[in-house]
Amino acid sequence: MRVAFLSNESYIGWLRKKVGNGLILSPSVGAVIHDHQGRLLLQEKSSGEAWSLPAGGIELGESPQEAIAREVMEETGYAIHIHGILGVFGGRTFRYTYPNGDQVEYVVTLFQCRIIDGSGIPSDAETKSTRYFGRHEMPELALPYPKDDLFRAF
């Protein structure tokens, strides 16, 4: 089957035109980035949704490593070095309904990353702010990542 969509359109955008806001499966990536004190970098969404890791969907033709580098740069303004994979998460508990009614079930590969460069200024409108949090001061996240996994690498 050949998939044809506009080059400036995301795969998820194209898929949403086909299925509406019904439940879809989305291969995704997330970045676990700690500062020198072991605090975790989180992104506050502009839409008022819950806090999240810098994360996003993998586009067609993009490797997971390329996707996480792109997403972190877009959402935080930082270039990263990937140290490894912390885990892969998914299933019913990784279902999410966006304020517009779009339903998604994520399969997320979490990468342990380190900031190597960048301005810290996001290039997309998705991010309201970014901030580091300690394990016991974290806000609730949009997806239920186990805290042990988020802080295991530090």
VEXKOLVEX-323541 format. One record per atom (N, C-alpha, C): x, y, z; residue in three letters; residue number from 1; atom name. Coordinates in nm, 4 decimals. Example, Ala and Ser with C-alpha at 12.3 -4.5 7.8 and 13.67 -1.06 7.14 Angstrom:
NODE      east     north        up  code  pos  site
NODE    1.3190   -0.5690    0.7800   ala    1     N
NODE    1.2300   -0.4500    0.7800   ala    1    CA
NODE    1.3200   -0.3300    0.7800   ala    1     C
NODE    1.2850   -0.2250    0.7080   ser    2     N
NODE    1.3670   -0.1060    0.7140   ser    2    CA
NODE    1.2900    0.0030    0.7870   ser    2     C
***
This chain:
NODE      east     north        up  code  pos  site
NODE    0.0847   -0.1179    0.0000   met    1     N
NODE    0.0000    0.0000    0.0000   met    1    CA
NODE    0.0890    0.1238    0.0000   met    1     C
NODE    0.0629    0.2135   -0.0880   arg    2     N
NODE    0.1394    0.3369   -0.0980   arg    2    CA
NODE    0.0674    0.4466   -0.0204   arg    2     C
NODE    0.1418    0.5154    0.0653   val    3     N
NODE    0.0860    0.6253    0.1434   val    3    CA
NODE    0.1317    0.7556    0.0795   val    3     C
NODE    0.0357    0.8364    0.0401   ala    4     N
NODE    0.0694    0.9653   -0.0213   ala    4    CA
NODE    0.0082    1.0775    0.0617   ala    4     C
NODE    0.0912    1.1692    0.1014   phe    5     N
NODE    0.0428    1.2881    0.1712   phe    5    CA
NODE    0.1391    1.4018    0.1438   phe    5     C
NODE    0.0950    1.5222    0.1735   leu    6     N
NODE    0.1764    1.6398    0.1470   leu    6    CA
NODE    0.3031    1.6380    0.2316   leu    6     C
NODE    0.4137    1.6805    0.1743   ser    7     N
NODE    0.5414    1.6761    0.2452   ser    7    CA
NODE    0.5446    1.7682    0.3670   ser    7     C
NODE    0.4620    1.8719    0.3692   asn    8     N
NODE    0.4605    1.9612    0.4857   asn    8    CA
NODE    0.3574    1.9172    0.5898   asn    8     C
NODE    0.2951    1.8045    0.5683   glu    9     N
NODE    0.1945    1.7520    0.6594   glu    9    CA
NODE    0.2540    1.6370    0.7402   glu    9     C
NODE    0.2265    1.6315    0.8687   ser   10     N
NODE    0.2760    1.5213    0.9504   ser   10    CA
NODE    0.1973    1.3946    0.9186   ser   10     C
NODE    0.2582    1.2828    0.9495   tyr   11     N
NODE    0.1914    1.1550    0.9301   tyr   11    CA
NODE    0.0629    1.1480    1.0131   tyr   11     C
NODE    0.0704    1.1928    1.1376   ile   12     N
NODE   -0.0482    1.1897    1.2241   ile   12    CA
NODE   -0.1573    1.2815    1.1686   ile   12     C
NODE   -0.1189    1.3975    1.1163   gly   13     N
NODE   -0.2167    1.4867    1.0542   gly   13    CA
NODE   -0.2869    1.4207    0.9367   gly   13     C
NODE   -0.2084    1.3519    0.8551   trp   14     N
NODE   -0.2643    1.2793    0.7406   trp   14    CA
NODE   -0.3574    1.1681    0.7883   trp   14     C
NODE   -0.3128    1.0928    0.8906   leu   15     N
NODE   -0.3922    0.9825    0.9435   leu   15    CA
NODE   -0.5223    1.0333    1.0055   leu   15     C
NODE   -0.5165    1.1453    1.0762   arg   16     N
NODE   -0.6363    1.2016    1.1384   arg   16    CA
NODE   -0.7418    1.2377    1.0337   arg   16     C
NODE   -0.6983    1.2800    0.9160   lys   17     N
NODE   -0.7946    1.3098    0.8087   lys   17    CA
NODE   -0.8692    1.1843    0.7656   lys   17     C
NODE   -0.8054    1.0690    0.7820   lys   18     N
NODE   -0.8670    0.9415    0.7422   lys   18    CA
NODE   -0.9580    0.8837    0.8504   lys   18     C
NODE   -0.9171    0.8956    0.9784   val   19     N
NODE   -0.9899    0.8273    1.0854   val   19    CA
NODE   -1.0622    0.9214    1.1817   val   19     C
NODE   -1.0495    1.0501    1.1596   gly   20     N
NODE   -1.1121    1.1447    1.2523   gly   20    CA
NODE   -1.0431    1.1410    1.3865   gly   20     C
NODE   -1.1218    1.1534    1.4951   asn   21     N
NODE   -1.0581    1.1551    1.6269   asn   21    CA
NODE   -1.0631    1.0197    1.6974   asn   21     C
NODE   -1.0877    0.9112    1.6211   gly   22     N
NODE   -1.0877    0.7763    1.6770   gly   22    CA
NODE   -0.9509    0.7362    1.7294   gly   22     C
NODE   -0.9481    0.6269    1.8033   leu   23     N
NODE   -0.8264    0.5778    1.8660   leu   23    CA
NODE   -0.7263    0.5289    1.7617   leu   23     C
NODE   -0.6035    0.5810    1.7695   ile   24     N
NODE   -0.4948    0.5359    1.6828   ile   24    CA
NODE   -0.3759    0.4954    1.7689   ile   24     C
NODE   -0.2901    0.4114    1.7139   leu   25     N
NODE   -0.1664    0.3713    1.7780   leu   25    CA
NODE   -0.0553    0.4602    1.7244   leu   25     C
NODE    0.0267    0.5159    1.8134   ser   26     N
NODE    0.1304    0.6087    1.7709   ser   26    CA
NODE    0.2674    0.5687    1.8251   ser   26     C
NODE    0.3592    0.5257    1.7360   pro   27     N
NODE    0.4962    0.5032    1.7806   pro   27    CA
NODE    0.5600    0.6379    1.8131   pro   27     C
NODE    0.6140    0.6491    1.9335   ser   28     N
NODE    0.6606    0.7786    1.9837   ser   28    CA
NODE    0.7918    0.7635    2.0600   ser   28     C
NODE    0.8500    0.8781    2.0916   val   29     N
NODE    0.9748    0.8831    2.1669   val   29    CA
NODE    0.9632    0.9866    2.2772   val   29     C
NODE    1.0393    0.9672    2.3842   gly   30     N
NODE    1.0450    1.0624    2.4932   gly   30    CA
NODE    1.1873    1.0744    2.5431   gly   30     C
NODE    1.2228    1.1922    2.5927   ala   31     N
NODE    1.3589    1.2178    2.6402   ala   31    CA
NODE    1.3611    1.2318    2.7916   ala   31     C
NODE    1.4510    1.1585    2.8544   val   32     N
NODE    1.4775    1.1715    2.9964   val   32    CA
NODE    1.6104    1.2451    3.0077   val   32     C
NODE    1.6028    1.3710    3.0536   ile   33     N
NODE    1.7195    1.4588    3.0622   ile   33    CA
NODE    1.7288    1.5106    3.2049   ile   33     C
NODE    1.8430    1.4855    3.2699   his   34     N
NODE    1.8654    1.5334    3.4059   his   34    CA
NODE    1.9694    1.6452    3.4067   his   34     C
NODE    1.9552    1.7361    3.5023   asp   35     N
NODE    2.0597    1.8358    3.5225   asp   35    CA
NODE    2.1648    1.7779    3.6174   asp   35     C
NODE    2.2656    1.8554    3.6524   his   36     N
NODE    2.3748    1.8068    3.7367   his   36    CA
NODE    2.3290    1.7721    3.8787   his   36     C
NODE    2.2093    1.8173    3.9194   gln   37     N
NODE    2.1541    1.7851    4.0511   gln   37    CA
NODE    2.0609    1.6646    4.0470   gln   37     C
NODE    2.0432    1.6058    3.9281   gly   38     N
NODE    1.9561    1.4893    3.9149   gly   38    CA
NODE    1.8104    1.5224    3.8926   gly   38     C
NODE    1.7790    1.6492    3.8724   arg   39     N
NODE    1.6403    1.6880    3.8456   arg   39    CA
NODE    1.6052    1.6585    3.7003   arg   39     C
NODE    1.4789    1.6313    3.6738   leu   40     N
NODE    1.4288    1.5905    3.5430   leu   40    CA
NODE    1.3702    1.7088    3.4672   leu   40     C
NODE    1.4068    1.7232    3.3402   leu   41     N
NODE    1.3540    1.8304    3.2556   leu   41    CA
NODE    1.2144    1.7940    3.2054   leu   41     C
NODE    1.1187    1.8831    3.2321   leu   42     N
NODE    0.9809    1.8641    3.1853   leu   42    CA
NODE    0.9374    1.9843    3.1031   leu   42     C
NODE    0.8376    1.9597    3.0215   gln   43     N
NODE    0.7823    2.0607    2.9317   gln   43    CA
NODE    0.6390    2.0912    2.9740   gln   43     C
NODE    0.6087    2.2200    2.9911   glu   44     N
NODE    0.4716    2.2636    3.0160   glu   44    CA
NODE    0.4102    2.2970    2.8809   glu   44     C
NODE    0.3004    2.2310    2.8489   lys   45     N
NODE    0.2354    2.2500    2.7196   lys   45    CA
NODE    0.1599    2.3834    2.7149   lys   45     C
NODE    0.1645    2.4491    2.6005   ser   46     N
NODE    0.0930    2.5760    2.5816   ser   46    CA
NODE   -0.0571    2.5581    2.5887   ser   46     C
NODE   -0.1049    2.4396    2.5546   ser   47     N
NODE   -0.2491    2.4140    2.5495   ser   47    CA
NODE   -0.3122    2.3957    2.6873   ser   47     C
NODE   -0.2301    2.3971    2.7915   gly   48     N
NODE   -0.2847    2.3801    2.9251   gly   48    CA
NODE   -0.2961    2.2347    2.9674   gly   48     C
NODE   -0.2501    2.1431    2.8827   glu   49     N
NODE   -0.2499    2.0020    2.9187   glu   49    CA
NODE   -0.1478    1.9802    3.0296   glu   49     C
NODE   -0.1426    1.8602    3.0807   ala   50     N
NODE   -0.0476    1.8263    3.1859   ala   50    CA
NODE    0.0965    1.8404    3.1367   ala   50     C
NODE    0.1876    1.8459    3.2299   trp   51     N
NODE    0.3303    1.8489    3.1983   trp   51    CA
NODE    0.3693    1.7177    3.1313   trp   51     C
NODE    0.4795    1.7222    3.0567   ser   52     N
NODE    0.5267    1.5999    2.9912   ser   52    CA
NODE    0.6776    1.6040    2.9745   ser   52     C
NODE    0.7316    1.4891    2.9417   leu   53     N
NODE    0.8695    1.4835    2.8968   leu   53    CA
NODE    0.8754    1.5497    2.7605   leu   53     C
NODE    0.9909    1.6001    2.7175   pro   54     N
NODE    1.0035    1.6371    2.5761   pro   54    CA
NODE    0.9815    1.5087    2.4949   pro   54     C
NODE    0.8835    1.5104    2.4076   ala   55     N
NODE    0.8427    1.3855    2.3419   ala   55    CA
NODE    0.7604    1.4151    2.2181   ala   55     C
NODE    0.7396    1.3107    2.1389   gly   56     N
NODE    0.6538    1.3255    2.0226   gly   56    CA
NODE    0.6536    1.2025    1.9352   gly   56     C
NODE    0.5771    1.2105    1.8291   gly   57     N
NODE    0.5619    1.0987    1.7374   gly   57    CA
NODE    0.6771    1.0872    1.6396   gly   57     C
NODE    0.6982    0.9652    1.5947   ile   58     N
NODE    0.7987    0.9375    1.4928   ile   58    CA
NODE    0.7326    0.9568    1.3572   ile   58     C
NODE    0.7938    1.0367    1.2716   glu   59     N
NODE    0.7402    1.0599    1.1373   glu   59    CA
NODE    0.7831    0.9471    1.0429   glu   59     C
NODE    0.7098    0.9286    0.9357   leu   60     N
NODE    0.7467    0.8288    0.8352   leu   60    CA
NODE    0.8883    0.8562    0.7845   leu   60     C
NODE    0.9686    0.7515    0.7732   gly   61     N
NODE    1.1039    0.7645    0.7233   gly   61    CA
NODE    1.2048    0.8125    0.8256   gly   61     C
NODE    1.1605    0.8365    0.9483   glu   62     N
NODE    1.2462    0.8910    1.0531   glu   62    CA
NODE    1.2800    0.7796    1.1525   glu   62     C
NODE    1.4052    0.7702    1.1935   ser   63     N
NODE    1.4421    0.6733    1.2966   ser   63    CA
NODE    1.3996    0.7272    1.4325   ser   63     C
NODE    1.3841    0.6392    1.5325   pro   64     N
NODE    1.3530    0.6897    1.6666   pro   64    CA
NODE    1.4584    0.7872    1.7185   pro   64     C
NODE    1.5857    0.7633    1.6872   gln   65     N
NODE    1.6922    0.8531    1.7308   gln   65    CA
NODE    1.6786    0.9904    1.6650   gln   65     C
NODE    1.6462    0.9921    1.5368   glu   66     N
NODE    1.6236    1.1198    1.4678   glu   66    CA
NODE    1.5021    1.1913    1.5267   glu   66     C
NODE    1.3985    1.1145    1.5573   ala   67     N
NODE    1.2757    1.1735    1.6115   ala   67    CA
NODE    1.3000    1.2384    1.7471   ala   67     C
NODE    1.3758    1.1729    1.8354   ile   68     N
NODE    1.3960    1.2321    1.9679   ile   68    CA
NODE    1.4845    1.3557    1.9588   ile   68     C
NODE    1.5844    1.3537    1.8718   ala   69     N
NODE    1.6685    1.4736    1.8544   ala   69    CA
NODE    1.5848    1.5897    1.8020   ala   69     C
NODE    1.4971    1.5638    1.7057   arg   70     N
NODE    1.4114    1.6681    1.6490   arg   70    CA
NODE    1.3134    1.7212    1.7537   arg   70     C
NODE    1.2465    1.6299    1.8234   glu   71     N
NODE    1.1461    1.6712    1.9218   glu   71    CA
NODE    1.2076    1.7535    2.0354   glu   71     C
NODE    1.3227    1.7100    2.0861   val   72     N
NODE    1.3861    1.7855    2.1943   val   72    CA
NODE    1.4258    1.9247    2.1459   val   72     C
NODE    1.4813    1.9337    2.0254   met   73     N
NODE    1.5195    2.0647    1.9717   met   73    CA
NODE    1.3966    2.1542    1.9546   met   73     C
NODE    1.2887    2.1000    1.8976   glu   74     N
NODE    1.1675    2.1796    1.8762   glu   74    CA
NODE    1.1061    2.2264    2.0083   glu   74     C
NODE    1.0997    2.1357    2.1069   glu   75     N
NODE    1.0253    2.1634    2.2296   glu   75    CA
NODE    1.1073    2.2302    2.3397   glu   75     C
NODE    1.2416    2.2217    2.3308   thr   76     N
NODE    1.3248    2.2806    2.4364   thr   76    CA
NODE    1.4321    2.3749    2.3833   thr   76     C
NODE    1.4663    2.3649    2.2557   gly   77     N
NODE    1.5753    2.4445    2.2003   gly   77    CA
NODE    1.7131    2.3867    2.2273   gly   77     C
NODE    1.7201    2.2622    2.2741   tyr   78     N
NODE    1.8483    2.1999    2.3050   tyr   78    CA
NODE    1.8834    2.0875    2.2073   tyr   78     C
NODE    2.0111    2.0788    2.1739   ala   79     N
NODE    2.0653    1.9636    2.1019   ala   79    CA
NODE    2.1072    1.8613    2.2076   ala   79     C
NODE    2.0916    1.7342    2.1753   ile   80     N
NODE    2.1186    1.6292    2.2739   ile   80    CA
NODE    2.2156    1.5245    2.2214   ile   80     C
NODE    2.2719    1.4506    2.3158   his   81     N
NODE    2.3446    1.3273    2.2878   his   81    CA
NODE    2.2628    1.2164    2.3527   his   81     C
NODE    2.2375    1.1089    2.2801   ile   82     N
NODE    2.1601    0.9962    2.3326   ile   82    CA
NODE    2.2559    0.8974    2.3987   ile   82     C
NODE    2.2282    0.8634    2.5245   his   83     N
NODE    2.3104    0.7665    2.5974   his   83    CA
NODE    2.2569    0.6250    2.5865   his   83     C
NODE    2.1273    0.6092    2.5681   gly   84     N
NODE    2.0701    0.4750    2.5595   gly   84    CA
NODE    1.9204    0.4771    2.5771   gly   84     C
NODE    1.8641    0.3588    2.5721   ile   85     N
NODE    1.7196    0.3413    2.5887   ile   85    CA
NODE    1.6910    0.3001    2.7319   ile   85     C
NODE    1.5991    0.3714    2.7969   leu   86     N
NODE    1.5594    0.3394    2.9343   leu   86    CA
NODE    1.4464    0.2377    2.9396   leu   86     C
NODE    1.3666    0.2325    2.8354   gly   87     N
NODE    1.2552    0.1396    2.8339   gly   87    CA
NODE    1.1580    0.1729    2.7222   gly   87     C
NODE    1.0637    0.0813    2.7013   val   88     N
NODE    0.9568    0.1006    2.6028   val   88    CA
NODE    0.8255    0.0796    2.6768   val   88     C
NODE    0.7341    0.1761    2.6632   phe   89     N
NODE    0.6101    0.1757    2.7397   phe   89    CA
NODE    0.4905    0.1867    2.6459   phe   89     C
NODE    0.3788    0.1283    2.6851   gly   90     N
NODE    0.2582    0.1367    2.6046   gly   90    CA
NODE    0.1439    0.0625    2.6714   gly   90     C
NODE    0.0408    0.0363    2.5934   gly   91     N
NODE   -0.0768   -0.0330    2.6451   gly   91    CA
NODE   -0.1860    0.0627    2.6869   gly   91     C
NODE   -0.2880    0.0075    2.7491   arg   92     N
NODE   -0.4068    0.0861    2.7867   arg   92    CA
NODE   -0.3748    0.2080    2.8725   arg   92     C
NODE   -0.2768    0.1964    2.9611   thr   93     N
NODE   -0.2465    0.3098    3.0491   thr   93    CA
NODE   -0.1777    0.4229    2.9740   thr   93     C
NODE   -0.1355    0.3983    2.8503   phe   94     N
NODE   -0.0735    0.5026    2.7694   phe   94    CA
NODE   -0.1695    0.5566    2.6636   phe   94     C
NODE   -0.2981    0.5419    2.6915   arg   95     N
NODE   -0.4005    0.6061    2.6082   arg   95    CA
NODE   -0.4214    0.7477    2.6592   arg   95     C
NODE   -0.4474    0.8375    2.5646   tyr   96     N
NODE   -0.4654    0.9777    2.6003   tyr   96    CA
NODE   -0.5681    1.0383    2.5060   tyr   96     C
NODE   -0.6552    1.1221    2.5608   thr   97     N
NODE   -0.7512    1.1955    2.4799   thr   97    CA
NODE   -0.7175    1.3433    2.4897   thr   97     C
NODE   -0.6906    1.4046    2.3752   tyr   98     N
NODE   -0.6566    1.5464    2.3695   tyr   98    CA
NODE   -0.7827    1.6306    2.3866   tyr   98     C
NODE   -0.7656    1.7581    2.4241   pro   99     N
NODE   -0.8826    1.8454    2.4425   pro   99    CA
NODE   -0.9739    1.8523    2.3194   pro   99     C
NODE   -0.9191    1.8322    2.1990   asn  100     N
NODE   -1.0022    1.8357    2.0776   asn  100    CA
NODE   -1.0729    1.7035    2.0494   asn  100     C
NODE   -1.0550    1.6036    2.1365   gly  101     N
NODE   -1.1208    1.4740    2.1206   gly  101    CA
NODE   -1.0366    1.3678    2.0533   gly  101     C
NODE   -0.9217    1.4028    1.9966   asp  102     N
NODE   -0.8335    1.3033    1.9342   asp  102    CA
NODE   -0.7882    1.2032    2.0400   asp  102     C
NODE   -0.8035    1.0730    2.0064   gln  103     N
NODE   -0.7638    0.9666    2.0967   gln  103    CA
NODE   -0.6400    0.8959    2.0415   gln  103     C
NODE   -0.5469    0.8649    2.1303   val  104     N
NODE   -0.4237    0.8001    2.0875   val  104    CA
NODE   -0.3782    0.7019    2.1952   val  104     C
NODE   -0.3195    0.5935    2.1508   glu  105     N
NODE   -0.2500    0.5020    2.2418   glu  105    CA
NODE   -0.1040    0.5031    2.1989   glu  105     C
NODE   -0.0184    0.5496    2.2893   tyr  106     N
NODE    0.1228    0.5646    2.2572   tyr  106    CA
NODE    0.2010    0.4372    2.2866   tyr  106     C
NODE    0.2987    0.4097    2.2041   val  107     N
NODE    0.4061    0.3153    2.2328   val  107    CA
NODE    0.5310    0.4021    2.2333   val  107     C
NODE    0.5871    0.4257    2.3524   val  108     N
NODE    0.6930    0.5246    2.3699   val  108    CA
NODE    0.8260    0.4576    2.4027   val  108     C
NODE    0.9265    0.4900    2.3238   thr  109     N
NODE    1.0635    0.4528    2.3572   thr  109    CA
NODE    1.1257    0.5697    2.4321   thr  109     C
NODE    1.1673    0.5444    2.5567   leu  110     N
NODE    1.2294    0.6493    2.6375   leu  110    CA
NODE    1.3813    0.6429    2.6219   leu  110     C
NODE    1.4384    0.7561    2.5839   phe  111     N
NODE    1.5823    0.7672    2.5667   phe  111    CA
NODE    1.6427    0.8479    2.6808   phe  111     C
NODE    1.7546    0.8009    2.7340   gln  112     N
NODE    1.8336    0.8782    2.8291   gln  112    CA
NODE    1.9206    0.9717    2.7463   gln  112     C
NODE    1.9093    1.1021    2.7697   cys  113     N
NODE    1.9790    1.2011    2.6875   cys  113    CA
NODE    2.0545    1.3005    2.7751   cys  113     C
NODE    2.1509    1.3674    2.7126   arg  114     N
NODE    2.2275    1.4734    2.7775   arg  114    CA
NODE    2.2299    1.5931    2.6827   arg  114     C
NODE    2.2101    1.7115    2.7363   ile  115     N
NODE    2.2153    1.8340    2.6564   ile  115    CA
NODE    2.3610    1.8616    2.6199   ile  115     C
NODE    2.3851    1.8896    2.4914   ile  116     N
NODE    2.5209    1.9202    2.4464   ile  116    CA
NODE    2.5332    2.0600    2.3871   ile  116     C
NODE    2.4202    2.1234    2.3535   asp  117     N
NODE    2.4243    2.2555    2.2912   asp  117    CA
NODE    2.2826    2.3110    2.2844   asp  117     C
NODE    2.2714    2.4347    2.2422   gly  118     N
NODE    2.1409    2.4919    2.2165   gly  118    CA
NODE    2.1119    2.6146    2.2995   gly  118     C
NODE    2.0037    2.6796    2.2608   ser  119     N
NODE    1.9652    2.8068    2.3217   ser  119    CA
NODE    1.8708    2.7910    2.4402   ser  119     C
NODE    1.8005    2.6777    2.4469   gly  120     N
NODE    1.6973    2.6621    2.5489   gly  120    CA
NODE    1.5692    2.7343    2.5135   gly  120     C
NODE    1.5610    2.7827    2.3888   ile  121     N
NODE    1.4406    2.8521    2.3415   ile  121    CA
NODE    1.3680    2.7608    2.2434   ile  121     C
NODE    1.2476    2.7136    2.2793   pro  122     N
NODE    1.1729    2.6241    2.1906   pro  122    CA
NODE    1.1423    2.6901    2.0563   pro  122     C
NODE    1.1383    2.6089    1.9512   ser  123     N
NODE    1.1081    2.6617    1.8181   ser  123    CA
NODE    0.9644    2.6342    1.7761   ser  123     C
NODE    0.8860    2.5718    1.8630   asp  124     N
NODE    0.7460    2.5473    1.8281   asp  124    CA
NODE    0.6540    2.6131    1.9291   asp  124     C
NODE    0.5275    2.6177    1.8949   ala  125     N
NODE    0.4295    2.6838    1.9812   ala  125    CA
NODE    0.3714    2.5893    2.0860   ala  125     C
NODE    0.4137    2.4614    2.0857   glu  126     N
NODE    0.3610    2.3629    2.1805   glu  126    CA
NODE    0.4068    2.3886    2.3236   glu  126     C
NODE    0.5224    2.4522    2.3382   thr  127     N
NODE    0.5849    2.4652    2.4690   thr  127    CA
NODE    0.5584    2.6014    2.5317   thr  127     C
NODE    0.5001    2.6000    2.6504   lys  128     N
NODE    0.4825    2.7239    2.7279   lys  128    CA
NODE    0.6104    2.7527    2.8060   lys  128     C
NODE    0.6667    2.6476    2.8679   ser  129     N
NODE    0.7903    2.6632    2.9433   ser  129    CA
NODE    0.8543    2.5266    2.9637   ser  129     C
NODE    0.9790    2.5275    3.0058   thr  130     N
NODE    1.0473    2.4061    3.0488   thr  130    CA
NODE    1.1055    2.4319    3.1868   thr  130     C
NODE    1.1168    2.3234    3.2632   arg  131     N
NODE    1.1669    2.3382    3.3998   arg  131    CA
NODE    1.2168    2.2035    3.4502   arg  131     C
NODE    1.3174    2.2069    3.5346   tyr  132     N
NODE    1.3675    2.0860    3.5995   tyr  132    CA
NODE    1.2934    2.0639    3.7313   tyr  132     C
NODE    1.2625    1.9348    3.7590   phe  133     N
NODE    1.1932    1.8971    3.8818   phe  133    CA
NODE    1.2660    1.7815    3.9490   phe  133     C
NODE    1.2720    1.7857    4.0820   gly  134     N
NODE    1.3192    1.6717    4.1591   gly  134    CA
NODE    1.2106    1.5659    4.1654   gly  134     C
NODE    1.2492    1.4470    4.2019   arg  135     N
NODE    1.1568    1.3330    4.2059   arg  135    CA
NODE    1.0324    1.3614    4.2895   arg  135     C
NODE    1.0471    1.4282    4.4014   his  136     N
NODE    0.9349    1.4475    4.4935   his  136    CA
NODE    0.8599    1.5789    4.4726   his  136     C
NODE    0.8994    1.6580    4.3740   glu  137     N
NODE    0.8302    1.7843    4.3456   glu  137    CA
NODE    0.7664    1.7862    4.2077   glu  137     C
NODE    0.7733    1.6731    4.1374   met  138     N
NODE    0.7207    1.6660    4.0006   met  138    CA
NODE    0.5695    1.6834    3.9953   met  138     C
NODE    0.5210    1.7554    3.8946   pro  139     N
NODE    0.3757    1.7587    3.8717   pro  139    CA
NODE    0.3328    1.6257    3.8098   pro  139     C
NODE    0.2037    1.6035    3.8043   glu  140     N
NODE    0.1529    1.4840    3.7368   glu  140    CA
NODE    0.1805    1.4969    3.5874   glu  140     C
NODE    0.2241    1.3867    3.5266   leu  141     N
NODE    0.2543    1.3871    3.3843   leu  141    CA
NODE    0.1342    1.3403    3.3034   leu  141     C
NODE    0.1327    1.3774    3.1764   ala  142     N
NODE    0.0243    1.3381    3.0868   ala  142    CA
NODE    0.0189    1.1861    3.0700   ala  142     C
NODE    0.1346    1.1204    3.0739   leu  143     N
NODE    0.1421    0.9745    3.0626   leu  143    CA
NODE    0.2055    0.9177    3.1890   leu  143     C
NODE    0.1653    0.7957    3.2290   pro  144     N
NODE    0.2060    0.7413    3.3597   pro  144    CA
NODE    0.3418    0.6697    3.3597   pro  144     C
NODE    0.4486    0.7415    3.3245   tyr  145     N
NODE    0.5814    0.6804    3.3308   tyr  145    CA
NODE    0.6147    0.6479    3.4761   tyr  145     C
NODE    0.6728    0.5314    3.5008   pro  146     N
NODE    0.7143    0.4993    3.6382   pro  146    CA
NODE    0.8293    0.5904    3.6829   pro  146     C
NODE    0.8143    0.6540    3.7985   lys  147     N
NODE    0.9181    0.7447    3.8480   lys  147    CA
NODE    1.0522    0.6737    3.8647   lys  147     C
NODE    1.0484    0.5461    3.9027   asp  148     N
NODE    1.1738    0.4725    3.9176   asp  148    CA
NODE    1.2513    0.4711    3.7865   asp  148     C
NODE    1.1826    0.4571    3.6752   asp  149     N
NODE    1.2492    0.4571    3.5439   asp  149    CA
NODE    1.2972    0.5973    3.5073   asp  149     C
NODE    1.2209    0.6988    3.5417   leu  150     N
NODE    1.2598    0.8358    3.5080   leu  150    CA
NODE    1.3832    0.8815    3.5850   leu  150     C
NODE    1.4043    0.8263    3.7045   phe  151     N
NODE    1.5166    0.8696    3.7873   phe  151    CA
NODE    1.6238    0.7605    3.8044   phe  151     C
NODE    1.6050    0.6462    3.7414   arg  152     N
NODE    1.6989    0.5348    3.7536   arg  152    CA
NODE    1.8358    0.5690    3.6979   arg  152     C
NODE    1.8397    0.6405    3.5881   ala  153     N
NODE    1.9652    0.6643    3.5164   ala  153    CA
NODE    2.0562    0.7642    3.5865   ala  153     C
NODE    2.0009    0.8414    3.6795   phe  154     N
NODE    2.0869    0.9436    3.7400   phe  154    CA
NODE    2.1520    0.8886    3.8654   phe  154     C
***
